[in-house]
């Protein structure tokens, strides 16, 4: 089993890598490509979002039988 220090160092290096990739992406990719990427990335994240709300519209009247 990995030691706690090893796990923290791995987490730190992973976060640093993600921040570097994010910075490079923001500075060197065209804005239109960034917008498209964010749109599709948000769609993927929504599938894994744990607080999804499902609503059902309530119909009143005689047509619902």
Backbone as XML, in Angstrom:
<?xml version="1.0"?>
<chain id="A" units="angstrom">
  <residue number="1" name="UNK">
    <atom name="N" x="0.844" y="-1.179" z="0.000"/>
    <atom name="CA" x="0.000" y="0.000" z="0.000"/>
    <atom name="C" x="0.889" y="1.241" z="0.000"/>
  </residue>
  <residue number="2" name="UNK">
    <atom name="N" x="0.453" y="2.242" z="-0.756"/>
    <atom name="CA" x="1.250" y="3.459" z="-0.887"/>
    <atom name="C" x="1.203" y="4.275" z="0.400"/>
  </residue>
  <residue number="3" name="UNK">
    <atom name="N" x="2.298" y="4.900" z="0.686"/>
    <atom name="CA" x="2.375" y="5.760" z="1.864"/>
    <atom name="C" x="1.590" y="7.048" z="1.597"/>
  </residue>
  <residue number="4" name="UNK">
    <atom name="N" x="1.182" y="7.698" z="2.660"/>
    <atom name="CA" x="0.381" y="8.910" z="2.531"/>
    <atom name="C" x="1.169" y="10.000" z="1.812"/>
  </residue>
  <residue number="5" name="UNK">
    <atom name="N" x="2.432" y="10.127" z="2.114"/>
    <atom name="CA" x="3.269" y="11.131" z="1.456"/>
    <atom name="C" x="3.365" y="10.914" z="-0.039"/>
  </residue>
  <residue number="6" name="UNK">
    <atom name="N" x="3.468" y="9.658" z="-0.450"/>
    <atom name="CA" x="3.525" y="9.349" z="-1.877"/>
    <atom name="C" x="2.223" y="9.727" z="-2.568"/>
  </residue>
  <residue number="7" name="UNK">
    <atom name="N" x="1.116" y="9.469" z="-1.902"/>
    <atom name="CA" x="-0.177" y="9.808" z="-2.498"/>
    <atom name="C" x="-0.320" y="11.322" z="-2.661"/>
  </residue>
  <residue number="8" name="UNK">
    <atom name="N" x="0.121" y="12.103" z="-1.654"/>
    <atom name="CA" x="0.031" y="13.558" z="-1.744"/>
    <atom name="C" x="0.940" y="14.095" z="-2.840"/>
  </residue>
  <residue number="9" name="UNK">
    <atom name="N" x="2.134" y="13.516" z="-2.986"/>
    <atom name="CA" x="3.039" y="13.992" z="-4.030"/>
    <atom name="C" x="2.486" y="13.669" z="-5.413"/>
  </residue>
  <residue number="10" name="UNK">
    <atom name="N" x="1.854" y="12.527" z="-5.549"/>
    <atom name="CA" x="1.236" y="12.169" z="-6.828"/>
    <atom name="C" x="0.078" y="13.116" z="-7.138"/>
  </residue>
  <residue number="11" name="UNK">
    <atom name="N" x="-0.732" y="13.428" z="-6.139"/>
    <atom name="CA" x="-1.844" y="14.358" z="-6.331"/>
    <atom name="C" x="-1.329" y="15.743" z="-6.707"/>
  </residue>
  <residue number="12" name="UNK">
    <atom name="N" x="-0.269" y="16.182" z="-6.047"/>
    <atom name="CA" x="0.304" y="17.492" z="-6.348"/>
    <atom name="C" x="0.839" y="17.583" z="-7.763"/>
  </residue>
  <residue number="13" name="UNK">
    <atom name="N" x="1.539" y="16.553" z="-8.208"/>
    <atom name="CA" x="2.078" y="16.588" z="-9.569"/>
    <atom name="C" x="0.962" y="16.503" z="-10.605"/>
  </residue>
  <residue number="14" name="UNK">
    <atom name="N" x="-0.090" y="15.767" z="-10.303"/>
    <atom name="CA" x="-1.228" y="15.684" z="-11.219"/>
    <atom name="C" x="-1.926" y="17.037" z="-11.336"/>
  </residue>
  <residue number="15" name="UNK">
    <atom name="N" x="-2.128" y="17.710" z="-10.209"/>
    <atom name="CA" x="-2.764" y="19.031" z="-10.240"/>
    <atom name="C" x="-1.902" y="20.042" z="-10.983"/>
  </residue>
  <residue number="16" name="UNK">
    <atom name="N" x="-0.596" y="19.987" z="-10.795"/>
    <atom name="CA" x="0.307" y="20.905" z="-11.496"/>
    <atom name="C" x="0.248" y="20.667" z="-13.002"/>
  </residue>
  <residue number="17" name="UNK">
    <atom name="N" x="0.188" y="19.411" z="-13.409"/>
    <atom name="CA" x="0.092" y="19.093" z="-14.830"/>
    <atom name="C" x="-1.207" y="19.614" z="-15.417"/>
  </residue>
  <residue number="18" name="UNK">
    <atom name="N" x="-2.317" y="19.429" z="-14.702"/>
    <atom name="CA" x="-3.608" y="19.915" z="-15.193"/>
    <atom name="C" x="-3.629" y="21.440" z="-15.305"/>
  </residue>
  <residue number="19" name="UNK">
    <atom name="N" x="-3.029" y="22.130" z="-14.346"/>
    <atom name="CA" x="-2.976" y="23.594" z="-14.413"/>
    <atom name="C" x="-2.118" y="24.058" z="-15.586"/>
  </residue>
  <residue number="20" name="UNK">
    <atom name="N" x="-1.019" y="23.364" z="-15.855"/>
    <atom name="CA" x="-0.170" y="23.713" z="-16.989"/>
    <atom name="C" x="-0.916" y="23.519" z="-18.303"/>
  </residue>
  <residue number="21" name="UNK">
    <atom name="N" x="-1.594" y="22.390" z="-18.446"/>
    <atom name="CA" x="-2.348" y="22.116" z="-19.677"/>
    <atom name="C" x="-3.448" y="23.160" z="-19.861"/>
  </residue>
  <residue number="22" name="UNK">
    <atom name="N" x="-4.133" y="23.515" z="-18.781"/>
    <atom name="CA" x="-5.196" y="24.520" z="-18.851"/>
    <atom name="C" x="-4.646" y="25.875" z="-19.293"/>
  </residue>
  <residue number="23" name="UNK">
    <atom name="N" x="-3.496" y="26.262" z="-18.751"/>
    <atom name="CA" x="-2.888" y="27.543" z="-19.103"/>
    <atom name="C" x="-2.458" y="27.565" z="-20.562"/>
  </residue>
  <residue number="24" name="UNK">
    <atom name="N" x="-1.822" y="26.499" z="-21.015"/>
    <atom name="CA" x="-1.393" y="26.420" z="-22.414"/>
    <atom name="C" x="-2.606" y="26.458" z="-23.334"/>
  </residue>
  <residue number="25" name="UNK">
    <atom name="N" x="-3.653" y="25.749" z="-22.960"/>
    <atom name="CA" x="-4.870" y="25.727" z="-23.772"/>
    <atom name="C" x="-5.466" y="27.128" z="-23.884"/>
  </residue>
  <residue number="26" name="UNK">
    <atom name="N" x="-5.542" y="27.855" z="-22.770"/>
    <atom name="CA" x="-6.131" y="29.201" z="-22.791"/>
    <atom name="C" x="-5.300" y="30.190" z="-23.597"/>
  </residue>
  <residue number="27" name="UNK">
    <atom name="N" x="-3.983" y="30.051" z="-23.574"/>
    <atom name="CA" x="-3.137" y="31.046" z="-24.226"/>
    <atom name="C" x="-2.912" y="30.781" z="-25.707"/>
  </residue>
  <residue number="28" name="UNK">
    <atom name="N" x="-2.889" y="29.525" z="-26.118"/>
    <atom name="CA" x="-2.435" y="29.228" z="-27.468"/>
    <atom name="C" x="-3.490" y="28.665" z="-28.408"/>
  </residue>
  <residue number="29" name="UNK">
    <atom name="N" x="-4.685" y="28.398" z="-27.929"/>
    <atom name="CA" x="-5.729" y="27.897" z="-28.811"/>
    <atom name="C" x="-6.686" y="29.032" z="-29.156"/>
  </residue>
  <residue number="30" name="UNK">
    <atom name="N" x="-7.232" y="29.033" z="-30.366"/>
    <atom name="CA" x="-8.176" y="30.089" z="-30.749"/>
    <atom name="C" x="-9.427" y="30.066" z="-29.866"/>
  </residue>
  <residue number="31" name="UNK">
    <atom name="N" x="-10.036" y="31.237" z="-29.722"/>
    <atom name="CA" x="-11.203" y="31.365" z="-28.843"/>
    <atom name="C" x="-12.347" y="30.457" z="-29.300"/>
  </residue>
  <residue number="32" name="UNK">
    <atom name="N" x="-12.574" y="30.374" z="-30.608"/>
    <atom name="CA" x="-13.683" y="29.548" z="-31.115"/>
    <atom name="C" x="-13.473" y="28.076" z="-30.760"/>
  </residue>
  <residue number="33" name="UNK">
    <atom name="N" x="-12.242" y="27.611" z="-30.805"/>
    <atom name="CA" x="-11.949" y="26.232" z="-30.423"/>
    <atom name="C" x="-12.157" y="26.031" z="-28.928"/>
  </residue>
  <residue number="34" name="UNK">
    <atom name="N" x="-11.809" y="27.031" z="-28.129"/>
    <atom name="CA" x="-12.032" y="26.946" z="-26.683"/>
    <atom name="C" x="-13.517" y="26.849" z="-26.369"/>
  </residue>
  <residue number="35" name="UNK">
    <atom name="N" x="-14.339" y="27.636" z="-27.066"/>
    <atom name="CA" x="-15.786" y="27.613" z="-26.832"/>
    <atom name="C" x="-16.353" y="26.242" z="-27.181"/>
  </residue>
  <residue number="36" name="UNK">
    <atom name="N" x="-15.931" y="25.697" z="-28.310"/>
    <atom name="CA" x="-16.416" y="24.369" z="-28.709"/>
    <atom name="C" x="-15.986" y="23.303" z="-27.712"/>
  </residue>
  <residue number="37" name="UNK">
    <atom name="N" x="-14.743" y="23.370" z="-27.281"/>
    <atom name="CA" x="-14.242" y="22.393" z="-26.314"/>
    <atom name="C" x="-15.011" y="22.477" z="-25.002"/>
  </residue>
  <residue number="38" name="UNK">
    <atom name="N" x="-15.248" y="23.696" z="-24.511"/>
    <atom name="CA" x="-15.983" y="23.864" z="-23.255"/>
    <atom name="C" x="-17.404" y="23.342" z="-23.371"/>
  </residue>
  <residue number="39" name="UNK">
    <atom name="N" x="-18.027" y="23.541" z="-24.522"/>
    <atom name="CA" x="-19.393" y="23.067" z="-24.724"/>
    <atom name="C" x="-19.461" y="21.546" z="-24.596"/>
  </residue>
  <residue number="40" name="UNK">
    <atom name="N" x="-18.566" y="20.857" z="-25.287"/>
    <atom name="CA" x="-18.581" y="19.398" z="-25.233"/>
    <atom name="C" x="-18.078" y="18.867" z="-23.895"/>
  </residue>
  <residue number="41" name="UNK">
    <atom name="N" x="-17.135" y="19.558" z="-23.277"/>
    <atom name="CA" x="-16.650" y="19.150" z="-21.965"/>
    <atom name="C" x="-17.767" y="19.253" z="-20.928"/>
  </residue>
  <residue number="42" name="UNK">
    <atom name="N" x="-18.546" y="20.336" z="-20.993"/>
    <atom name="CA" x="-19.663" y="20.492" z="-20.059"/>
    <atom name="C" x="-20.724" y="19.418" z="-20.257"/>
  </residue>
  <residue number="43" name="UNK">
    <atom name="N" x="-20.938" y="18.988" z="-21.489"/>
    <atom name="CA" x="-21.882" y="17.892" z="-21.733"/>
    <atom name="C" x="-21.411" y="16.608" z="-21.059"/>
  </residue>
  <residue number="44" name="UNK">
    <atom name="N" x="-20.127" y="16.340" z="-21.139"/>
    <atom name="CA" x="-19.576" y="15.130" z="-20.520"/>
    <atom name="C" x="-19.668" y="15.225" z="-19.002"/>
  </residue>
  <residue number="45" name="UNK">
    <atom name="N" x="-19.361" y="16.393" z="-18.454"/>
    <atom name="CA" x="-19.402" y="16.571" z="-17.002"/>
    <atom name="C" x="-20.823" y="16.417" z="-16.480"/>
  </residue>
  <residue number="46" name="UNK">
    <atom name="N" x="-21.808" y="16.877" z="-17.251"/>
    <atom name="CA" x="-23.200" y="16.766" z="-16.802"/>
    <atom name="C" x="-23.626" y="15.319" z="-16.609"/>
  </residue>
  <residue number="47" name="UNK">
    <atom name="N" x="-23.067" y="14.398" z="-17.378"/>
    <atom name="CA" x="-23.412" y="12.986" z="-17.209"/>
    <atom name="C" x="-22.917" y="12.442" z="-15.872"/>
  </residue>
  <residue number="48" name="UNK">
    <atom name="N" x="-21.830" y="13.000" z="-15.362"/>
    <atom name="CA" x="-21.256" y="12.509" z="-14.111"/>
    <atom name="C" x="-21.648" y="13.361" z="-12.913"/>
  </residue>
  <residue number="49" name="UNK">
    <atom name="N" x="-22.399" y="14.431" z="-13.117"/>
    <atom name="CA" x="-22.778" y="15.332" z="-12.029"/>
    <atom name="C" x="-23.749" y="14.617" z="-11.095"/>
  </residue>
  <residue number="50" name="UNK">
    <atom name="N" x="-23.450" y="14.532" z="-9.791"/>
    <atom name="CA" x="-24.277" y="13.724" z="-8.883"/>
    <atom name="C" x="-25.586" y="14.376" z="-8.462"/>
  </residue>
  <residue number="51" name="UNK">
    <atom name="N" x="-25.766" y="15.657" z="-8.713"/>
    <atom name="CA" x="-26.965" y="16.355" z="-8.248"/>
    <atom name="C" x="-27.909" y="16.679" z="-9.400"/>
  </residue>
  <residue number="52" name="UNK">
    <atom name="N" x="-28.179" y="15.708" z="-10.235"/>
    <atom name="CA" x="-29.058" y="15.908" z="-11.371"/>
    <atom name="C" x="-30.492" y="16.030" z="-10.869"/>
  </residue>
  <residue number="53" name="UNK">
    <atom name="N" x="-31.206" y="17.019" z="-11.365"/>
    <atom name="CA" x="-32.597" y="17.206" z="-10.983"/>
    <atom name="C" x="-33.486" y="16.790" z="-12.142"/>
  </residue>
  <residue number="54" name="UNK">
    <atom name="N" x="-34.428" y="15.921" z="-11.864"/>
    <atom name="CA" x="-35.398" y="15.495" z="-12.863"/>
    <atom name="C" x="-36.739" y="16.062" z="-12.443"/>
  </residue>
  <residue number="55" name="UNK">
    <atom name="N" x="-37.373" y="16.809" z="-13.331"/>
    <atom name="CA" x="-38.663" y="17.406" z="-13.005"/>
    <atom name="C" x="-39.714" y="16.895" z="-13.974"/>
  </residue>
  <residue number="56" name="UNK">
    <atom name="N" x="-40.912" y="16.759" z="-13.469"/>
    <atom name="CA" x="-42.055" y="16.365" z="-14.278"/>
    <atom name="C" x="-43.059" y="17.509" z="-14.243"/>
  </residue>
  <residue number="57" name="UNK">
    <atom name="N" x="-43.460" y="17.974" z="-15.403"/>
    <atom name="CA" x="-44.449" y="19.037" z="-15.452"/>
    <atom name="C" x="-45.799" y="18.493" z="-14.995"/>
  </residue>
  <residue number="58" name="UNK">
    <atom name="N" x="-46.503" y="19.293" z="-14.226"/>
    <atom name="CA" x="-47.818" y="18.887" z="-13.746"/>
    <atom name="C" x="-48.874" y="19.454" z="-14.678"/>
  </residue>
  <residue number="59" name="UNK">
    <atom name="N" x="-49.732" y="18.576" z="-15.143"/>
    <atom name="CA" x="-50.820" y="18.996" z="-16.009"/>
    <atom name="C" x="-52.119" y="18.939" z="-15.222"/>
  </residue>
  <residue number="60" name="UNK">
    <atom name="N" x="-52.912" y="19.964" z="-15.359"/>
    <atom name="CA" x="-54.218" y="19.966" z="-14.711"/>
    <atom name="C" x="-55.276" y="20.104" z="-15.786"/>
  </residue>
  <residue number="61" name="UNK">
    <atom name="N" x="-56.385" y="19.526" z="-15.544"/>
    <atom name="CA" x="-57.474" y="19.622" z="-16.505"/>
    <atom name="C" x="-58.037" y="18.256" z="-16.819"/>
  </residue>
  <residue number="62" name="UNK">
    <atom name="N" x="-58.929" y="18.248" z="-17.781"/>
    <atom name="CA" x="-59.651" y="17.021" z="-18.110"/>
    <atom name="C" x="-58.923" y="16.158" z="-19.123"/>
  </residue>
  <residue number="63" name="UNK">
    <atom name="N" x="-57.881" y="16.646" z="-19.737"/>
    <atom name="CA" x="-57.218" y="15.889" z="-20.792"/>
    <atom name="C" x="-56.363" y="14.751" z="-20.255"/>
  </residue>
  <residue number="64" name="UNK">
    <atom name="N" x="-55.968" y="14.803" z="-19.002"/>
    <atom name="CA" x="-55.169" y="13.728" z="-18.410"/>
    <atom name="C" x="-56.100" y="12.655" z="-17.874"/>
  </residue>
  <residue number="65" name="UNK">
    <atom name="N" x="-56.115" y="11.508" z="-18.490"/>
    <atom name="CA" x="-56.977" y="10.417" z="-18.023"/>
    <atom name="C" x="-56.174" y="9.149" z="-17.884"/>
  </residue>
</chain>
